[in-house]
Amino acid sequence: MNAMEIEAILRCLPHRYPLLLVDRVLDCQPGTSIRALKNVSVNEPFFVGHFPNYKVMPGVLIVEALAQAAAILSYKTLDKRPDGNSVYYFVGIDGARFKRPVTPGDQLILDVTLGRQLRGIWKFQGQARVGDAVVAEAELMCTLREVPTVEAP
């Protein structure tokens, strides 16, 4: 499995605007790694307040973008899609480091490698780059959990 366009990403992730942070998957090797991208536009809603005089993508959203890429890798590794009965949760972030600001016009390359899977916890190494420069890196832990069904009134 190699590239994925936005339509396939939308079938794979439950996230939607303004929280969908993966625009394209460049390469995905189930069970191993994924490379995805996020085009950082001046129209992102967070730039209104972060910061008005020097627009910077919040680090927490860079880590969220890495986690979304990790979720795609997990679903592709399991050969399944999300459904209304489960959610892929973040359960830990270790060693997060932010090396330089990400600003409008940047193209964020998200590289995530699967480290291990043990008792339903997936551990990943994530690195975000702009060009050749590493802008952020972190170790991510995620899990797939059942959610309660809510009946309509």
MARROVEX-903796 format. One line per field, with one value per residue (C-alpha): x, y, z. Coordinates in nm, 2 decimals. Layout:
u (X	...) $
v (Y	...) $
w (Z	...) $
This chain:
u (0.00	0.16	-0.01	-0.36	-0.55	-0.78	-1.09	-0.92	-0.79	-1.15	-1.26	-0.98	-0.99	-1.30	-1.14	-1.29	-1.23	-1.08	-0.91	-0.82	-0.44	-0.33	-0.38	-0.21	-0.03	0.28	0.37	0.24	0.39	0.14	0.31	0.62	0.59	0.40	0.49	0.22	0.19	0.01	0.00	0.01	-0.21	-0.25	-0.63	-0.59	-0.82	-0.55	-0.34	-0.60	-0.48	-0.14	0.01	-0.15	0.18	0.39	0.18	0.31	0.14	0.09	0.33	0.04	-0.12	0.20	0.20	-0.17	-0.08	0.18	-0.08	-0.33	-0.07	0.00	-0.38	-0.38	-0.08	-0.26	-0.58	-0.39	-0.19	-0.51	-0.68	-0.98	-1.16	-1.30	-1.66	-1.90	-1.82	-1.46	-1.21	-0.84	-0.70	-0.37	-0.25	0.09	0.35	0.72	1.03	0.84	1.08	1.01	1.31	1.18	0.85	0.61	0.46	0.20	0.33	0.52	0.46	0.49	0.62	0.51	0.72	0.59	0.74	0.57	0.79	0.58	0.23	0.16	-0.17	-0.36	-0.11	0.07	0.41	0.54	0.84	0.72	0.92	0.79	1.00	0.98	1.21	1.52	1.48	1.33	1.07	0.94	0.97	0.80	0.73	0.36	0.14	-0.21	-0.49	-0.82	-1.11	-1.48	-1.71	-2.06	-2.34	-2.56	-2.92	-3.09	-3.37) $
v (0.00	0.33	0.66	0.77	1.08	1.28	1.06	0.75	0.93	1.05	0.68	0.58	0.86	0.99	1.34	1.63	2.00	2.18	1.88	1.67	1.72	1.48	1.59	1.31	0.98	0.96	0.60	0.34	0.01	-0.17	-0.30	-0.08	0.29	0.57	0.90	1.16	1.54	1.83	2.15	2.44	2.72	3.07	2.99	2.75	2.85	2.84	3.11	3.37	3.36	3.17	3.43	3.73	3.90	3.59	3.29	2.96	2.62	2.50	2.21	2.01	2.01	1.89	1.60	1.54	1.53	1.26	1.07	1.08	0.94	0.67	0.59	0.54	0.31	0.11	0.08	-0.03	-0.28	-0.43	-0.41	-0.23	0.10	0.30	0.25	0.42	0.17	0.25	0.54	0.54	0.72	0.88	0.72	0.87	1.10	1.07	1.27	1.54	1.80	2.10	2.22	2.51	2.69	2.58	2.87	2.93	2.80	2.51	2.16	1.93	1.58	1.33	1.01	0.75	0.41	0.13	0.03	-0.24	-0.35	-0.50	-0.58	-0.33	-0.05	0.07	0.25	0.47	0.69	1.01	1.28	1.59	1.78	2.08	2.02	1.86	2.03	1.83	2.05	1.80	1.45	1.23	0.88	0.82	0.55	0.49	0.23	0.14	0.13	0.06	0.36	0.35	0.37	0.68	0.64	0.93	1.09) $
w (0.00	-0.10	-0.13	-0.01	-0.12	0.10	0.02	0.15	0.45	0.54	0.52	0.75	1.02	1.20	1.23	1.03	0.99	1.18	1.35	1.05	1.02	0.75	0.39	0.20	0.27	0.06	0.16	0.40	0.48	0.71	1.03	0.97	0.89	0.73	0.57	0.54	0.49	0.62	0.42	0.66	0.53	0.67	0.68	0.97	1.25	1.52	1.35	1.44	1.80	1.79	1.75	1.58	1.51	1.43	1.32	1.46	1.45	1.81	1.90	2.04	1.69	1.53	1.78	1.70	1.33	1.41	1.61	1.32	1.09	1.35	1.36	0.98	1.01	1.29	1.09	0.78	0.98	1.13	0.79	0.93	0.93	1.22	1.31	1.55	1.82	1.88	1.91	1.87	2.18	2.26	2.59	2.62	2.47	2.57	2.47	2.28	2.14	1.93	1.72	1.52	1.45	1.18	1.00	0.72	0.38	0.54	0.43	0.73	0.65	0.91	0.95	1.20	1.26	1.46	1.75	1.92	2.00	2.34	2.51	2.28	2.33	2.01	2.05	1.77	1.70	1.52	1.35	1.18	0.92	0.70	0.41	0.57	0.91	1.19	1.36	1.62	1.74	2.00	2.11	2.09	2.26	2.14	2.18	2.02	2.27	2.25	2.32	2.46	2.21	2.25	2.14	1.97	2.18) $
